């Protein structure tokens, strides 16, 4: 899914304490970890941590959308209805 100006939207999973979020980067194919506000369920922009020179994602980063899991640990819904980020 792409957001404003073709900046990618990635699905992230939060840590147990909710202070970090991780995403699988489709550009460098590595998991990136970012700081996160505990309980935040909104789409947020983050700078990419790509270290590969052939990826240009670092210049614009990506948006992260936290996932919601049910009691069985299965993905139950993706937070927030799709919306345009201004």
Buried (B, 14 or more C-beta within 10 A) or exposed (E): EEBEEEBBBBBBBBEEEEEBBBBEBEBBEEEBEBEBEEEBEEBBBBEBBBEEEEBEBBEEBBBBBBBEEEEEEEEEEBBEEEEEEE
